[in-house]
Amino acid sequence: MRLRSISLAALLAAIAPAAPALAQTAASPGAATSAQAPELQAAPVAELVSEVDIPWKRFTLDNGLTVIVHEDRKAPVVAVSVWYNVGSKDEPAGSTGFAHLFEHLMFGGSENATGSYLGRMRNLGPSNLNGTTWFDRTNYFETVPTPALEQALFLESDRMGYLLGEVGQDVLDLQRGVVQNEKRQGDNQPYGLFEYAQLEALFPEGHPYRHSTIGSMADLDAASLETVRNWFRDNYGPNNAIVVLSGDIDEATARPLMERYFGAIARGPVNTPAEADVPTLAAPVVEVMHDRVATTRLTRSWAVPGLLSDDAVPLSVAASVLGGLASSRLDNQLVRGEQTAVQVSSYVSDFHRVGIFDISVNVKPGQDAAEVGARLDAIVADFIAQGPTEEEVARVATQYVSRRIQSLEQVNGKANVLAEGQLYAGDPDHYKTELAQYASVTPAQVTAAMQRWLTRPVFNLTIAPGDREAYEEAAPSGAEPVPAAEIQRVARDPMPPIGDVQDLQFPAVERASLSNGMQIVYAHVDTVPVTRVAVEFNAGYAADRVDRIGAHSLMLDLLDEGTTTRDANQLAEEQERLGASLNVGASMDRSAANLSVVTANLAPSLTLMADVLRHPAFAPSEVERLRAQRLAALASEATQPGAMAARALPPLLYGADSPYGRSFTGTGDAATVNALTRADLVQEHDTWVRPDNATIFVVSNLPLSQVKAELEAAFGDWRTPAAPKGTKAFSDAVPAPANRIVLIDRPQSPQSLIYGGAVLPVSGTDDLLTLNSANSILGSDFLSRINADLRETKGWSYGVRGNVTALEHRVPYIVNAPVQADRTGESVAALIAQYDRFLDVDGVTPQELERTINGNTRQLAGGYETSAQILGALRSNALYGRPDDYQTTIASRTRALTAAQMDEAARQVIHPDQFVWIVVGDAAVVRPQLEALGLPLEVRPAQ
């Protein structure tokens, strides 16, 4: 990103509206009063956002392909982003889901690069590799090392111009099954059927936005090979596409490469996006849907104008003020004030032609949903009539500009911004128009936009606990497919080789300490003027006492819900004024407060961070409010397949008394949460959140000396409390493994979640590089044996993974496999067979070894492109006792691996005959399948 007339640091120093001086913080025992933060002198946003510039060059090939090039030499990587002007809104009746289905088909290989596209790309060492489909577009993207760019362009051009010879009936049938399992996976979640009802209510028959992108089971079943091929012929020509190259490249280099690889592809039809009006309901629509949910959800929806409308930004600002900001109207009135809701949100989904304005409120259990709904409508009506304040609008603008700039740190992020502007507005600089609109939007414009669009009839849907309606399943397979014409393949020049990829250059790690002994681990990164800080404590969910499980995470949740000088709303408003993101959370081993902020606002943001960590109020009213929210969350976990499995497995693997023998969600149980007192939470804080238990990790464009001075002002006078520091007692002993299946009955589940594993005889502080490399072939990679079998061969799942889960002490191996319900038993058997085969007789092949070494070494540059990725590396190195130069040693150590070493590393520690298998599914459907496997079976109700 380049700035024309002022430095980016100066820009970011001034984007925030002037903030009042931060309040003097009250001193806690043994701690001095925090220094008052200086008032920020900010120039108007409107004078500054126009200076933000992503320089680009654009040219068009003779076949109509639009190419945009952005040069950014910060790392030896190039993002390749290919956007096709086709999405689900372009699908005719009877062909819903085709755009998304073809996204999957285009990963199946092409005529001159047969087999899995992802398999070939893995050899390049890409990061950000994926594809997505939405109403208006389909896009594919990868960030590759510069020497691999030519091969990436060959592969992208081959599936643009030479695909259909590889799309046969077998490929169509397989990917159809994968897509249908992706649909089941989304539908299987609580509230998972909402979108279908919303789209059908807001948009009339025949409207392009009426059906979901995933499509219907019936239309996917009916897709013939020739119909699907014609869909490609009609929509994926070069003149219907945009390619953005962003990163270590310039126009002079890009032009001949694009001509070489894309120039010979013939033009196709041009898709002119359907004009779509913004429909207005004739009258309010009030509906009730039942689902297996724990909490009643109230929703309000309107169709509104699309992203190019003059009202798009005002409506987005309105949604943020109403329910998007942490300090939003709905949060303040329904969640914090009246405490009749446990969660609220409001947002605008912007599409090309239309948008959807959404409001969602989860009713607090025990409250009358109708009364809460009436109160919601009154708040919304008053907001529409009165509008937001200038200060609210300014906070939204600051947040938007700050987040937009931080998102441009990745070359792929900039590529997406340029492509989106070109596709929808015909202008890669359209983001500047949006920035200017946010900078200049007024309360009057926001109010006028709401009064134009939100006074129209509303779609009012309540989702209440109960049995679901009958689920639309896929038709049984077996119908004779309709033959399609044979494709005449076109030969091309050979695929270019990959040049030498240089080893990773990781920033130097520096250390310092504050006057109170707190240690600082620092790395300098100046690609954008942003500072990221993590104050990390040796605690985590494992810090919970056996008799107080859930206390630690509840204590952490309360830290940013009020200090001795600022209530929850004031904390939220301060963050928004500063354009800062401050959150507190935990993993199993560590707890942390995380700050991301434009560097110019670092000092006041650190004052805010210190206040949150050092002076939490634990106000009784806030304790009770968050207790109620936690109880609602626990009830919700009992309806979510992933949470149900994550709660059930740890005590079976580690034993209930182990620090690792509690739910991976960290939320505890209702009885414990109900029994916690304010004194318990204060004690939990004093035991764990303290300077002698903390390390500060920083990645910044400022020098360490300046960062240290800012940290000293915020934390240097923090004194250790009198209470003893907490300790966690780990034992090498774990329960004897008992190979069995535990079935958790979740009726009306179109999909089952298989979640199994065992504790390995290794720890996170051991050298696990060889084991993880082997497991990428067996379980963790997209191309792994288990995913290739259940997804890419059988089509029974949207995705399967087996991971060596990184914990500080004894690590578990965990398999996560959502599969269609009628294949649950066969899927467990297939998983066991794949593990047995790999671990007994069929280990790493030469091809797998080469792919893994190439992928794992070549992806390093893209893996540490951003300050957030570097901060994560600093923290993981500390957690697992690794040296500071660990990342720079990965490539040479990986290149030295042999297949025999990888086989041995996996076979020594992974034993599938010791796995405990959790299955969350409909027992009426699944139990007979599991009984046939012959393993001990226990059936539990959902709790």
N, C-alpha and C positions, 0 to 999 in steps of 0.2 A: 504494500500500500504506500502510495507517495502523496505528499502534500505540496501544494504548489507554492504558497506564499508564506506559510508559517510552519513551524515544526509541529510534528504530531504531539510531542510532549506539551507544547503550548496549547494545542487544541484541546487535549484531554484535561488540561488544568482548568479549562474554562467552560466545559460543557455543562457542569452542574449549575443549577440556579443557586443564587446566594443563599447560604444556609445560616441560621442563627448559630451563635457560639454554642458548642455543646455544653450541657449542664455540668456543673461541678459534681463529681461523684463522691458519694459518701464513703468514708473510710471504714474498712472492716478491721476487726481487732488485729493489731500487729502490722497493718498496712497503712502507708501514707495515702493522702488524698491524691487522686489522679489529676494531672495537669489539665487545665481547661484548653480545649482545642481552639485554634484560631479560626476566626470567621473567614469563610472562603469568599474571595472577590471573583465573581464570575462574569465573563462577558456574555451577552445574549447568545443563546444557542443558534439563532438564525444567522448571526454573523460568522459562524464557525463551521457549521456542517457542510457548507458548500466547498470547503477546502479539502475535505476528505476525497481522495482520488485513488481509484484502482486503475492504473494506466493500462490501455489495451489497444491492440491492433486488430482489425477485422478485414477479412477477404472472403471471396466466394469462388469456389471452383466452378468450372464450366458445367458440371452436372447439378449445380444449385446448392451444394453443401456450403453452409455458412460456418466459417472458422474464426474463432476469437482467440487471441494470444495475449497472455499477461505474463510479464517477466518478473520473477522474484528469485533472487540468487541466494537466499538465506540458507538453503539446504540443497544437496544434490538430488532432488526429486522433482518429478513433474506430475501434476494431477491431470488426468484425462477424464473429461466429463462429456458424455454424449447424451443429448436431450432430443427425444423424438416428439414431434407435435401431434401426439395421439394419446388419449386417455380413455377412461371408462365412459365419459360423457359422449364419446364418439361412437359408442357401440349401438347397433340397431337392435330392435326388439328381437328376442330370441338368441342374442349373442352376448348377454351380459357376462362379464368376467374375462372376455377375450384378451383385452389389453394386458391384464395382469397374468393371464395364462401364458401369453407370449413372452412376457418378461422371464418366466421360468424356462420356456422353450429355448430362449436365446442363451441360456447358460448350459445347454446340452451339447454344445459343440457345433462346428460348422464344416463345410465341405473340405476345406484345406487345413483344418485343425480339428480332426475328429476326436470324439470322446469329450469328457467333461471340460468345459471352458474354464471352470474354476481350478481344475487340475493343472491346466497349462499356466494359468495366471499365478497359481501358487508358486511355481518355479521362478517367477519374476521377482518375488518378494514384495508384493503390493501391500499397501495399507489403505484403509477406507474402501475396500473392494466390495461392491454390492450393486444392486439395482432396485429401483422402486417404481411403483405405478400409483397414479392418483387420478382424479377426475380429468385433469387437463393435459397430462404429460406422462411419458415413461422416460426414466433416465438411468444410465449406467455410469459407474465411476470407479476409478482406481487411482491411487497415487503410487508411482513406481520409481525406482532409482533411475536416474538419467540414462545410464547405459542400457536399460531395459525398455526405453521408450519406443524404439522402432518395433520391437516384438509386440508390445502392447497395441500399437497402432495397426499392425498386421492383424492381430486377433480381433480388434474392434471392427476393422473394415471387412474382415471375412464374414463376421456375423451380420454386418449390414448388407453386403452385396452377394454373399455366397453361402447362404444359410440352409435353404430349403431341402437340399439333398440329404441333410442330416436329420430333417424332421420327418420321420416315418411314423407309422401307426404305433410302434412300440414306444417311441419317445413321447408321443402325444398321450398315450394311455398312462404312462408312468407319471408324467408331470401333471396330468389331470388329477391323478390320485393325490399327489403332493399338495396341489392347490386346495383340493377338497379337505385335506387334513389341516391346512393352514386356516381354512374357514372354520372347521370344527374347533380348532384351538382357540380362536377368538370368540366364537359363539359360546364356548364352554365356560367362559369367565362370568362372574356375576355382572349383571347389567349388560351382558354381551350382545343382546338382541335389540338394544335401544336404537342404534343407527338405522336399522331397517324401518322401524316404525316412524322415526323422525323424517326420513327422506320421503317415504310414501305419503305422509301427512302434509308436508310442506310443498311438495311439487306434484302437479297433476300428471295424469297418464300422458306419456309421450314426451315429457320434459327430459332433457338430456341428463339432468342431475338427480333423477328420481331413483335410480338403482345404485347400489353400493358397488365399489370398485371390485370387491371380491366376487361379485356375481352370485347367481343362484345355482344350486345343485343341479336342477333340471337342465339349465342352459349349458352348464359344463358337461353334463352327461351327453347332451345332444350334439356337441361339437364334432363335426366330421373332419377328417384330415384335409380334404380339399377346401372346406370352408375356412379352416384355420390358416391354411397356406395363403388363401386369397386375402385374408385379413392382413397378413404380412405384406403381400404384394401391393396392397392399396395404401399402406401407411408408413412403411419403413424405408422409403427411398431417401437418397441423400438430400434431395431438395425439400424434404420434410424433416430435416434434422439440423442440429447445431452441435459442433464440437468445440469445446473450450480446452485449451492447453494452458495450464497455469503453473508457473514455477521456474525451474532452471532451464529456460528456453526463451528464444526471441523469434520475431517474425521471420527473419532471414533463414533461420534454421527450420522453422515450422513449415514454410511454404513448400519446399521440395518434398519434405516427408509426407505432407498431406496429399500432394499430387501423386506421389508414388504409390501410396497405399489406398487412397480413396478415389483418385481421379478417374479410374476406369469403370466405376460403378455406374450403371445406367440410371437416368432419372426415373422417377416413378410418379404416380399421381400426387398432387398436393392436397393435403387435408386442410380445408378451410374450417376452422372451429365453428361449430353450430352456434348461431345466435340464440341466446337463451334469455328470456325476460325474467324479471324478478316477480314471481307470482305473489298475489295477495289472497289469503284465505277469505272466503265469503263470510265466515263467522268464526268465532273462537272454536277450536276443536279441543275437547276435554276427553282424555282417555286414561284408563288404568291398565297397566300391564303387571302381571305377576311373574316373579322370578325367585329363584332360590337364593335370596339375599337376606342379610341380617338387618339392614337399615333401609327404611323407606326413602326413596330419592324423588324429589320434586324437580321437574325440568320445565323450562319455558324456552321456546324457540321461535325465531322469525327468519324467513328468507330476506336477505338484504343485498345491496349491490356488491359487485365483485371488486377485485383488487385495484382496478384502474379507475374506479369511481372517485369523484371528489369527496364522497362521504365515507370512503373506506377507512382512512386514518381517523377522522372524528369518531366513527363507530368503534374502532379498536380502542381508542382512548377511553371512550365511555365504558366499554367492557372491563378494562383494567381498573378504572376507578370504582366500578360497581362491585366486581368480584375477582379481579386479577391480582391487584397489589396485595401484599401482606397487610396493608393498612386499609383495605377496601371497605366500602360502605357495608356490604353484607357481612364481612368478617366482624367489623366493629359492632354491628347491631344484632346479628343473629347468633354468632359464635361467642364473642367476648362479652357482649352486653346482656342480651336476654337469655343466652345460653340455651336456645331451643334447637340449634343445629350443631353438628359436629364437624361439618366440612361444607364449604361453599366454593363455587367457581363461576366465572363469567368470562367468555372469550368469543372472538369472532374467527371463524374459519374462512379465510379468503380464498376464493377460487377465481378463475379467469372471468367468468361471466356473472357469477352470483357469489354470495357468501351466506353463512349461517351464523346468526347471533344466538349464543347458547347461555343459559343460566342453569346452574345445577345446585341443589341444596340437599344434603343428607340430613334427615331429621334425627334429632337426638332421641334415642330409645326412651319410651315413656311419654313423649310429647304427642299431642294431637296433630296429625299431619295436616288436616284441613285447616286448623287454626294457624299453623306455621305457614301454610300456603297462602292464606289470606294476608298474613303479615308480610310475607315476601312480596306479594302483589302491591301492597300499600307502599313498601319501601321503593320498589321499582317505579311506581307511578309518581311518587314524590320526586325521585331522582330525574325522571324524564321531564317533569314540570319545572324543576328548579335548576337542574344541570349541575356540573361540577364547579369547584372553586378553581381560581387561577393556580393556587398552590398544588392542588391535586393534578391538574393537567401538566404542570411543570415537572412534577415528580415522575409521571409516566414518560414524558419526553426524555428526561435524563436517563431513566432506566433503559429506554429503547436505544438511545444513541450509544450508551456504554456497552450494552450487550451486543449491538451490531458491530461495533469496532472490535470487541474481543473475539467475535466469531470469525473475523477476517485474519486471524493469526495463521490458520491452516490454508495452504494453497488450494485445497479442495473447497474450502468455504468460500474463497473468492471466486473460484470457477463457478460454483452454483449461483452466486449472486449475479454474475455476468450473464450466465445462460438464462436464468429466469427473466431478467430484464429484456434480453433479446427475444425470447419466446413470446412473452405476453405483451410487451410494449414496443417491440421492435427497437429497443434501445438498451444496450448493456449498462448504461448509466442510470437506469430507472431508479436504482437504490438512492441516488442523490435526490430525486424528486420526493421519495418517501421521507428521507432525512429532513429535507426542507419543510415538508408538511408537518412532521412531528415538531420541528423547531418553531413553527409559526402558528400552530393550531390554537384556537382560543376557546374558552368555555362557551361562548355564544355559538360557535360552529358545532361544538359537540352537542349542545342542547338542541340546536336546530336539526341536526342529523337524527338524533333520537326521536324527536317529535315527528319527523317525516316517516320514520320506518318502524319505530317500536310502539306507536299508538295504533297500528294495524292489528287485526285479529291474531291472536297468539295460538301456538300449538302447546297445550298444557298436558303433559304426560306425567303421571305418577307411576313409579315402579315400586310395587309393594311386595313384601314377603309372601310366598305361596308357590304352588306348583306352576311350572312353565306350561305354555301351550305346546301342542304337539310339534316336534322338531322335523323340519324338512330334511330328510336324509338323501344321500345319493342312491340312484337306482342300482339294483344288483347288476354286476358285470355279467357279460356273456352274450350280449347282442353282437350280431355279426357286423363288423365295421364296413363302411362303404369304401370301396377301393378308390384310390386317387391315382392320377397320372404319374408316370415315372418322371423324375427330375433329371434333366441333363446337366451334369456337373461341368463347371468351368475351372480349368486348371490355372494356377497362378505361379508366379515365381516363388521359389522356396521361402519359407519363413526366415527372417533375418536372425542372426545369433544375438546373444546378450553380451555386451562388453563387460570389461572388468568393473566390478562395483567396489568402490573404496570402503574401507572399514569406517565404522561410526566414529565421529568426532563428538564426544560427549563433553559438555562444559566442565571446567575445573570446579571441584567442590572445595569450599572454604568453610572454616569453622571459627566461631567466636563464642564468648560467653558474656552474659549480663552481670551486673554487679552482685545480683543475688544468686548467681551460679547457674541460671538457666542457660542451656546450651543452644547455640544457633548453628544450623547446617544450611549452607547458602550456595546458590549457583546463580551466575550472572547470565541473563538472556535479554537482549535488547531489540528483538524483532518488533515488539509493540511495547509502548510504555504502560505496562500493566504489572502489578505486583500481586503475587499469590503467596499467602501465608497459611501454614497449618501449625497450630499449637496442639501438639499431640501428647496424650497421657497414656501411660502403660496401664490400661484398664480394659475397656471393651466389655462386651456382654459376659465374657468369662469372669469379670470382676464380681458378678452377683453372688451374694451368699446363697446357699442352698435353700434357706428359709425365706429368702427375699428376692426370688427370681423376678426380674422385670423392674426392680427398683432403679437400677443404673440407667436404663434407657429412659425411664420416666423422669429421673432427675435431669438428664441431658435435655430432654424436651422442654423442661421448665426454664432452662437457662436464658433462652431468648424470649421468654414470656414475661419479662419484667425484672428490673434491677431495683436497687434501693432508691434510685433517682429517676428512672424512666419506666413507664408501664409498657406493655407489649406493643401498643399502637405507636408510642413515641419511638421505640426501637425500630419498628418497621419504617416509620417515616424518615428517621435519620438515615437508614440504609438507602432508601429511595432517593433522598436528596443528594447523597454522595455517589449514586450510581454504583453502589457496592453490593456484593453478594456475601452474606455472612450466614453460615449454618453450622449447627452442632450435631454430631452424630457419632456412630460407633460401628466398628466391625467386631468380630469375635475377640480380637486381641488388643485393640487400641480404641481410644476415644479421642475425638479431635474437634476443635473449632476451626473452620475453614473460611478464609477471606480471599476474595478476588475483587480487585479494585483498580481503577485507573490510578497510576502512580501519584499523580498530582494530589489525589485525595487520600493518600496513605495515612498521614498523621491522624486526622480526625477519625478515620475508619479504625485504626488501631486503638484509639481511645474507646470507641464503641465496643470493639472486640474485648478489650480488657475489662470493661464494665460488665459485659455479659459473663465472662469467666470468673471475675473476682467478686462481684457484688450481686449475685442473684438474690431476689427478694423472697422467693418461695412464698408469695402471698397466699394466705389460706384460700381465698376465692379462686386464685389461679390453680392451686393444687387440686381443688375440687373440680374445676372446669376440665383440666387435663386428665384427671382421673376418669371422668365421664367419657371423654374422647377415647381414652385407652380402652375402656370397657367396650365401647362401640367398635373399636378396631379389632379387639379380640373376637367379638362376635362375628365380625366380617371375615377374619382369618378362617373361621370355621366353615366358611362357604367357598373359599378360594382353593383350588386344587394345589397350587404351589405352596401356599402357606400351610395347608393341612399336612403335606408331606414333610415340609421343613420343620414342623413341630414334632412330628412323630419319629423321625429317623434318629436324631442325635442321642436321645437317652437309650435307644436300642443298641447303638454302636459303642457309646462311651460309658454308659451307666448314668443314672439320674444324679449321682453325687459329684460327678466330674465337672470341672469348669466348662468343658465342652459338651456336657451332656444336657444342654438345654436348647430350646428352639433357636434355629438360626435367625429368626426374626427378632429375637431379643425382647419380646414384649411381655413375657411372663404369663401368668394365668389370673383369672378373675378374682379368685379368693385372695391371692397375695396382693394384687393391686388394691382391692377393697380395704385390706388391712393396713396398708402403708400410711404412716403419719407424716406430718411435715417434719418432725424431728428426725425421722428415718431418712428423709431426703436431704436434709441439711447435713446429717452425718455422712451420707453417701458422697456428697460434694466435698466435704472436708477431708475425707479419706482418700479420694482419688484425684480431684481437680485441684492441683496444688503445684507450686513451682518446683518442688524437689521431686516431682513425678512427671515432669514435662520436658519436651524437646521442641524447639521452634524450627520449622523448616520454611525456607524462603526461596522463591525464584523471582528475580526482579531485574529491571533495567537500571536500577540505582546501584552504586557500589556498596559493598558490604559495610563500609564505615558509616555511610549515611543510613542504611537500613538499621544497623545496630543502634545508632543514636535514636531513631524513631522507636525502636523496640524498648530501649532503655527507658524512654519517657513513659511508655505504656505499662511496662511490666517490671522494671528494675527494682521498684520498691515493694514488690509483692513478697510478703513474708510467709514462711512455712507455718501452718497452723499447729496448735499444740497436739491435736489428735494424731495418733500414729498413722503412718502411711500404709495404704492397703497392700496386701500380698495375695497372690493366687497360688494355690497348692495343686500342682500337677503330679500325677503319678504315672509311671510307665505302664502300670497294670490297667488293662481294660478288660471288660467282660469277655469270656471265652466266646468266640464267634459261633453263631448258631444259624446255619443256612436255612432260611424260611421265607415265607411270604406273609405280610400283614396287609389285608385288604380293608381299606376304609370305604365304607359304603356311602356313595354320593349319587343318589338316584337322579335320573334324567340327564346323565352325562353322555354326550355323543362321543366323547373321547376319554380315554383313561390316561392318567399320569403314572408312569413307572419311575420310581425314585429309589435307587438302591445303592448299596455299597458296603464298605468295610473300613476299619481303621488299619492303616499301613504301619509297618514297623520302622518308620522314618519320621523325621521332624522337619519343619520348615527351615530350620537353621542348618540342615544337612545340604550337601551339594546335590540338588535335584535336577540339574541340567540334562543329564543323560536320561533319567527317568521321564522327564517331561517331553524330551524329544521323541522317545519311544512311544509315549502315550499320544502324541499328536497323530501318529500313524494308527494307533489302536482306537483312541476315543475322543480326543479333543478337537481335532481339525475337521473342517467341513468334509474333507476327503477321507476321514478316518474309516476304519473297517466297519464300525457299527453304524455310522451314518450312511455310508455307501450302501450298506445292506438294507436297513429299514426305510430309508428315504429314497435313495437313488436307484435301488434295484427293485424293492418291493412296493414302494410308494405308500407305506402304511403310516408315515409320520411326516410332519413338516420339518423336523430336525431333532437329532439325537446327539447327546454329548456324554462323555465320560471324563471326569476331570480329577487330577490330583489337586484337591482343594487346599490352597495355600493357607496354612495356619502356622503359628510360631512353634507350637509343640507337636505332638503326634497328629499327623495329617490324615484325613479320610480320603478315600477314593469314592466318588459319587457319580452314579449314572443318572441322567435326566432324560426320559424318553416319553413324550406325549404321543400316544398312538390311538388310532381309531378303535372304538370300543370292541368291535367284533373281531379284532385281531390281537387282543391283549395277551392271551395265553401264548399264541404263536410268537408274539414279539418278545416276551420274556425268554422263551425257548431259543429264539434266534440270537438274542443278546448273549445268553450263556454259551451258545455254540461258537459265536465269534470270539469270545474271550478264550474259550478252551482251545480253539484252533490256533490262535495267535500265540498263546502262552505255552502250548505243548509242541506243535509240529510246524507251524507256518509263520515264522517270525518276519522280521523286516526284510523286504525284497530290495534288490539293487535299485530299482526304480523309485521305491518309496524312500530309500536312503538319500538318493540324489535330490529328490524333490524337497525333502525335509531340510537338508543342509542348505540347499540354495534358498529356499523360502525363508528359513529362520535367520540367515545371515543377511540376505539382501533387503529384508524388510526393516532392518534396524534404523536406517536413516529416517524413514517415514514414521517409525514408532516413537521417535523422540523429537518430533518436529515442533511441538508446542511447549509452552511453559508449564501447562497442566501435566503433560506427560513426563516432563523432567522432574516436577515436584513429586509425582507419584513414584518415580524411580528412587529419589532420595529417601522417601519414606519406606519403601519396601527394602532397600538396602539396609536401613537401620533395623527394621523389624527382624530380618532374617540373618543379621550379622554378616552382611557382605561387605567387601572392601569398596571404597569410593569409586574405584575404576572398574567395577564389576561389568558395567554395560560395554565397556571397550574391550573386554576379554571374551565376550560371548562369541564373536565371529570366529576367532582362531580356535577356541575350544570346540565349537560346533563342527568346524571343518575337519577336526581330528577324529570325530566319532566314527565308529565302525558299526556294522549291523550286529555283530556278535555282542558288542558292549551294550547296545540298546536292548537287544533281546534279554540279556542277562539282568539288566536293571529292572525291566518289567517283570520278569519271571521270578525274581527273588522276592518281590513284595506284593504283587497283585494275585489274589487267589479267589476266583469267582465262586468256588465251593464254600467260601466263608461269607458270601454276600447276604445281607438282609435286604429283602425286596419289599418296599412300600408300594402298593398300588391304590390309587385313588380313582374310583370308578363306580359304575352302577352294578352293585352286587348281583342283581337279578340277571344281568347280561354276562358279567365277568367271572363270577364264582365258578361256574362249571368249567370254563376254560382253564382257570388256575388249578382247580382240583385235578385236572388231567395231567398236570406236570409232575405230580408225585411228591412235591415238597410239602413240608408242614405248612398248614394254612390257618391263619387266625383272621376272623372277620370282626371289625370294629365299626360302631356307628360313627358318623361324623359328629364332632363335638365342637 
